[in-house]
Amino acid sequence: MAKQTFTTGQVLTAAQMTSLQQTAMGGGSTTAKTASYVLVAADAGTVVQMNSASATTITVNNALFAAGDTVQIQNVGAGVCTVTAGTATVSTSATLALKQYDAGSLYFNTTSAAIFFAVDAADGMANVLTTTGDMVYSSSGTTAARLGIGSTGQVITVAGGIPSWATPSSGGLTLLATATPSGASVITFSSIASGYKNLKLVWRGLYVSSTASAYGWSLRLNNDSGANYTYGVTGFSGTAYTENATEIGSTNNYDTFIGSPTTNSTQYNYQAFGSADIYNYADTGPHYVEWKSTSTTPSVRNYYSTGSAVYKDTSAITRLDIIRLNATPTITGTVYLYGVN
């Protein structure tokens, strides 16, 4: 209802009191709707409550309401109710799509223009996200914009004051996989993605589970057990730094030897720590590997090995296996595989 004017001493009728209550106090009756609805003049000062499980609209036309009229709109249904401009204009700083239990007040500042004031302040930003992994940023002041999910290995950077995804230029490590075997005979990383310059293996607490004459482990590339490996390794073992050994081979177990817990087979379960770098793994071969591994116990023995290898096959490397050197023990520990940019 439009704003009314009264004179001194005037006695108000029941209709005028009802109109005053609706206009000034928002205490009008509630009209329940279960389907899309077009507002009518009689809705001024009342509550239009939508209750539908499906999406609905409430349409606003001009020449029905006077300046100062209000219509309260509520949505209690599961379906989204959208306040829609018909022949009138509807402005808001929030959203006109009301989810369940959203509400607001439609205020007419002219007969053909209304402003919708949302009760739910959380609806002030429209949802701009479309894909899992998307993020929201401000493109201009309070304007929300979507930053689509990037590709594997990319990081967020800033260009011209706007965030974007980019591949690190150099030096970045991306964790590709983690293996925590318990009693495994082999640790396998397969289907290794391209897109990085090198690969890096890091092992923590790696050891074999039982005494054996050959109790260490080796690195196999592309599950290749052929005579395609050439390597050199220097190892040290002992209590007083008295044992030194250099080993050079071409087909030792048809793998690249990378370490053991100690050189004493009775100390099989002492944990080793180390890493190996596989260079230019996604290119055609040959491929190059460098590694270092160490294991020590304060009162018994210590061991380290360091070396490099050439893998002469020309295929890109898509699989890595850490394999026990003896058929009896199993491997326990944690191994991480990183892509290096």
C-alpha positions in Angstrom: 0.0 0.0 0.0 1.1 3.6 -0.7 2.0 5.9 2.2 -1.1 7.5 3.6 -1.8 11.0 5.0 -4.0 11.7 8.0 -5.4 14.9 9.6 -5.6 15.9 13.2 -8.6 14.3 14.9 -9.3 11.9 12.1 -10.8 8.6 13.2 -9.2 5.7 11.3 -11.3 3.0 9.8 -10.4 -0.7 10.2 -9.2 -0.8 6.6 -6.9 2.2 7.2 -5.5 0.6 10.3 -4.8 -2.6 8.4 -3.2 -0.7 5.6 -1.1 1.3 8.2 0.1 -2.0 9.8 1.1 -3.5 6.5 2.9 -0.4 5.2 4.7 0.8 8.4 5.2 -2.5 10.3 5.5 -5.1 7.6 2.8 -7.1 9.4 0.8 -8.1 6.4 -0.6 -11.5 5.8 1.4 -14.3 4.3 0.4 -15.7 0.9 1.8 -19.2 0.3 2.8 -20.1 -3.2 3.9 -23.5 -4.6 4.5 -22.5 -8.2 6.0 -19.5 -10.1 4.0 -16.4 -9.4 3.5 -12.9 -10.8 3.0 -10.2 -8.1 -0.3 -8.3 -8.1 -1.2 -5.0 -6.5 -2.8 -6.7 -3.5 0.6 -8.1 -2.5 1.7 -4.7 -1.3 2.5 -4.8 2.4 2.2 -8.6 2.6 4.6 -11.6 2.7 4.8 -13.8 -0.4 6.2 -17.1 0.7 7.4 -19.7 -1.9 7.3 -23.3 -1.0 8.4 -25.6 -3.8 10.9 -28.4 -4.3 11.5 -27.2 -7.9 12.9 -23.9 -9.2 10.4 -21.1 -9.3 10.2 -17.3 -10.1 8.4 -14.3 -8.7 7.9 -11.8 -11.4 7.7 -8.0 -10.8 5.8 -5.8 -13.2 5.3 -2.0 -13.2 2.2 0.1 -12.7 1.0 -2.1 -9.8 2.7 -0.6 -6.8 3.2 3.0 -5.6 6.4 4.5 -4.4 7.0 3.4 -0.8 5.2 0.0 -1.2 7.0 -3.1 0.0 6.6 -6.8 -0.5 8.4 -9.2 1.6 9.6 -12.4 -0.2 10.5 -15.6 1.5 11.6 -19.0 0.2 11.1 -22.0 2.4 11.1 -24.6 -0.3 14.1 -26.7 -1.5 13.9 -25.2 -5.0 15.6 -21.9 -5.7 13.2 -19.0 -6.1 14.4 -16.2 -8.4 13.0 -12.7 -8.1 12.6 -11.7 -11.8 12.1 -8.3 -13.4 9.1 -8.4 -15.7 8.2 -5.0 -17.0 9.6 -3.3 -13.9 13.3 -3.1 -13.0 14.7 -4.8 -9.9 18.1 -3.8 -8.5 20.1 -5.4 -5.7 23.6 -5.6 -4.4 23.0 -9.2 -3.3 21.5 -12.0 -5.4 17.9 -12.4 -6.7 18.2 -16.2 -6.6 16.9 -17.2 -3.1 17.9 -20.7 -1.9 15.9 -22.4 0.8 15.3 -20.2 3.9 16.5 -17.0 2.1 14.4 -13.9 2.3 14.3 -10.2 1.5 12.3 -7.1 1.1 11.2 -5.7 -2.3 11.0 -1.9 -1.9 9.4 0.2 -4.7 11.1 3.6 -5.1 8.9 4.4 -8.2 5.9 2.6 -9.7 8.3 0.8 -12.2 11.5 0.3 -10.2 12.2 -1.7 -7.1 15.2 -2.5 -4.9 15.6 -5.9 -3.3 17.2 -5.9 0.1 18.4 -9.4 1.0 18.1 -10.5 4.6 20.9 -13.1 4.1 24.2 -11.1 4.0 26.0 -14.3 2.9 24.3 -14.0 -0.5 26.1 -10.8 -1.3 28.4 -12.7 -3.7 27.0 -14.7 -6.6 28.6 -18.1 -7.1 31.0 -17.9 -10.1 32.5 -21.3 -9.6 31.9 -24.0 -12.2 34.5 -26.7 -11.8 36.0 -28.7 -8.9 39.2 -26.9 -7.8 38.1 -23.4 -9.0 39.0 -20.5 -6.8 37.5 -17.0 -6.3 39.4 -13.8 -6.5 38.6 -10.0 -6.8 39.0 -8.9 -10.4 38.0 -5.3 -9.6 37.2 -4.1 -6.1 34.3 -6.2 -4.8 33.7 -7.9 -8.2 34.1 -11.7 -7.8 35.8 -13.6 -10.6 36.7 -17.3 -11.2 40.2 -18.7 -11.4 39.8 -22.1 -13.1 41.7 -25.1 -11.8 45.3 -25.3 -13.1 47.2 -28.3 -14.4 49.2 -30.8 -12.3 52.4 -29.3 -11.1 51.4 -25.7 -11.7 51.6 -23.0 -9.0 49.7 -19.7 -8.5 51.6 -16.6 -9.6 50.6 -13.0 -10.1 50.8 -11.0 -13.3 49.5 -7.4 -13.6 47.9 -7.7 -10.2 45.8 -10.8 -11.2 46.5 -14.3 -9.9 47.0 -17.0 -12.5 48.4 -20.6 -12.8 51.9 -21.1 -14.2 54.5 -23.9 -14.4 57.5 -23.1 -12.1 60.5 -22.0 -14.2 63.0 -24.0 -12.2 63.9 -25.5 -8.9 60.4 -26.4 -7.8 59.6 -29.9 -6.4 56.2 -31.5 -6.8 55.3 -34.6 -4.8 54.0 -37.1 -7.3 53.6 -40.2 -5.1 54.4 -41.7 -1.8 55.0 -45.4 -1.1 55.0 -46.8 2.4 55.4 -50.6 2.0 55.2 -53.1 4.8 56.7 -56.4 3.8 56.8 -55.7 0.1 59.1 -57.4 -2.3 59.3 -54.4 -4.6 58.3 -50.7 -4.5 56.8 -49.5 -7.8 56.0 -46.0 -9.1 54.2 -46.4 -12.5 52.5 -44.2 -15.1 54.9 -41.4 -14.2 53.7 -38.2 -15.9 55.9 -36.1 -18.2 56.2 -32.4 -17.9 59.1 -32.2 -15.4 62.9 -31.8 -16.1 64.0 -34.5 -13.6 62.7 -37.0 -11.1 63.9 -37.3 -7.5 63.5 -40.3 -5.2 63.8 -39.8 -1.4 63.8 -42.7 1.0 63.4 -42.7 4.8 63.8 -45.6 7.1 64.3 -48.1 4.3 65.4 -51.6 5.3 65.0 -55.2 4.5 63.3 -57.6 6.9 65.6 -60.5 7.3 69.2 -61.7 7.2 70.4 -62.5 3.7 73.7 -62.6 2.0 72.6 -59.8 -0.3 70.3 -57.6 1.6 70.3 -54.2 -0.1 68.2 -52.8 -3.0 68.6 -51.6 -6.5 66.8 -49.2 -8.8 65.2 -50.7 -12.0 64.0 -48.3 -14.8 61.0 -49.1 -17.0 61.0 -52.6 -15.5 64.0 -53.3 -17.7 66.0 -56.3 -16.5 68.3 -56.3 -19.6 71.9 -55.5 -19.8 71.3 -51.8 -20.2 72.9 -50.4 -17.1 76.4 -49.1 -16.4 77.3 -47.8 -13.0 80.0 -47.0 -10.5 79.6 -47.0 -6.8 81.8 -46.2 -3.8 80.8 -47.6 -0.5 82.2 -47.4 3.1 81.5 -49.7 6.0 83.0 -50.3 9.4 83.4 -49.1 12.9 86.7 -47.3 12.5 86.6 -46.3 8.8 88.9 -49.1 7.8 86.9 -50.7 5.0 86.6 -49.1 1.7 85.4 -50.4 -1.6 84.8 -49.3 -5.1 82.5 -51.3 -7.4 82.1 -50.8 -11.1 79.9 -53.0 -13.1 77.8 -53.2 -16.3 75.0 -55.7 -15.5 75.0 -56.2 -11.8 71.6 -57.9 -11.3 70.6 -55.9 -14.4 69.7 -52.9 -12.2 71.4 -49.9 -10.7 72.6 -50.6 -7.1 71.7 -47.7 -4.8 72.2 -48.9 -1.2 71.9 -51.2 1.7 71.5 -50.7 5.5 75.0 -52.0 6.3 77.5 -54.5 4.7 77.0 -56.9 7.6 74.2 -59.3 6.8 73.4 -59.7 10.6 72.5 -56.0 10.8 69.8 -56.3 8.2 67.1 -54.1 9.9 69.1 -50.9 10.4 67.3 -48.1 8.5 68.8 -46.2 5.6 68.2 -42.7 4.3 69.1 -41.2 1.0 68.0 -40.0 -2.4 68.5 -40.5 -6.1 68.1 -38.1 -9.0 67.0 -39.3 -12.5 67.9 -36.7 -15.1 65.9 -35.9 -18.3 63.7 -38.9 -17.6 61.0 -37.8 -20.2 63.5 -37.4 -23.0 65.0 -40.1 -25.3 68.0 -41.8 -23.7 70.5 -42.5 -22.5 69.4 -41.5 -19.0 71.6 -40.6 -16.0 71.2 -41.4 -12.3 73.0 -40.1 -9.3 72.4 -41.3 -5.7 73.6 -41.4 -2.1 72.5 -43.5 0.7 73.6 -43.8 4.3 72.9 -46.0 7.3 74.6 -45.9 10.7 74.3 -47.4 14.2 76.2 -45.7 17.0 77.9 -48.9 18.4 77.8 -51.4 15.6 78.4 -50.4 12.0 77.9 -47.6 9.5 77.6 -47.7 5.8 77.2 -45.3 2.9 77.2 -45.6 -0.8 77.3 -42.9 -3.5 77.5 -43.3 -7.2 76.2 -42.6 -10.7 74.8 -44.7 -13.5 73.9 -44.6 -17.2 70.7 -46.3 -18.4 71.3 -46.9 -22.1 67.8 -47.5 -23.4 66.3 -44.7 -25.4 62.7 -44.8 -24.1 61.3 -42.2 -21.8 61.2 -43.4 -18.2 57.6 -44.0 -17.0 58.2 -46.5 -14.3 60.6 -46.9 -11.3 61.1 -50.0 -9.1 63.1 -50.4 -6.0 63.9 -54.1 -5.8 65.4 -56.2 -3.1 68.7 -57.9 -4.0 67.8 -61.2 -2.4 64.7 -63.2 -2.9 64.1 -63.8 0.8 63.7 -60.5 2.6 61.0 -57.9 2.1 61.2 -54.1 2.1 59.9 -51.7 4.7 60.1 -47.9 4.9 58.8 -44.8 3.1 59.8 -43.6 -0.4 58.8 -40.3 -2.0 58.8 -39.5 -5.7 59.1 -35.9 -6.8 58.9 -34.1 -10.1 61.6 -31.4 -10.5 61.2 -28.3 -12.6 
